[in-house]
């Protein structure tokens, strides 16, 4: 009996000692976690701004966020958060583009007035970093998945046969393979724009590409990259930048909304529609128009490309 009393007394002493130890631990803590996400900072920023989708990646849903302050550039977000474990705390997001098209994301949690129960949990699990940090790692991984998923969204719409008005354009022609076509296009358009700026020639529409030859099996093409202009432009005989004219035509139109990497699928859908509906391409080269500027839209899910395949009609048959 005496032993039991000593045992109870000893347990009480341990409990009191443990409680005192926990009570004197700091009521504040700070945790920082980092992850590199293969996406532009602005895309990550926009994902975080959409509080309706917080449940897809965060352990703290949007209703726990009492206030968010977004920077103008957008490279940082400051949030106030309230949970059962953390009655008063702040989250700071920092986004640092690393020059490779990816972004280093830093997530910092600063908590104050930490409850006794939360401190006990941290003691038993090896510290606040373990209690909160592991959850944070999970959230950053899920944020990465959510951002990548948002960038991979695309749609292909068969708009049907339409009338394309044609007109004058400045262009430069080159050959390319599937592996370097985007780099070639960038160089081509840079040369055309430099020529137009040097000669004060305004553009009258969005850039487009005319495919003079297209091998759909391996992606090899001969293409003219072009920018519309209002009137015919006379160029020097030795100029690599030329002025062309596109006739008015009927064409099958297909619209891709999404990354240019999905263009092959869109072209395949276009040619399938031609075959399924007994539509025959005309002698005119097919072309694609880049409706918006990727420089203004960092998320490729928002890029819009219109594909036009000129088709034979009774009118074109009579001309031929």
Secondary structure, 3 states (H helix, E strand, C coil): CHHHHHHHHHHHHHHHHHHHHHHCCCCCEEEEEEEEECCCHHHHHHHHHCHHHHHHCCCCCHHHEEEEEECCCCCEEEEEECCCCCCEEEEEEEEEECCCCCEEEEEEEEEECCCHHHHHHHHHHCCHHHHHHHHHHHHHHHHHHHHHHHHCCCEEEEEEEEEECCEEEEEEEEEECCCCHHHHHHHHHHHHHHHHHHCCCCECCCCEEEEEEECCCCCCEEEEEEEEECCCCCCCCCCCCEEEEECCEEEEEEEEECCHHHHHHHHHHHHHHHHHCCCCECCCCCEEEECCCCCCCCCHHHCEEEEEEEECCHHHHHHC
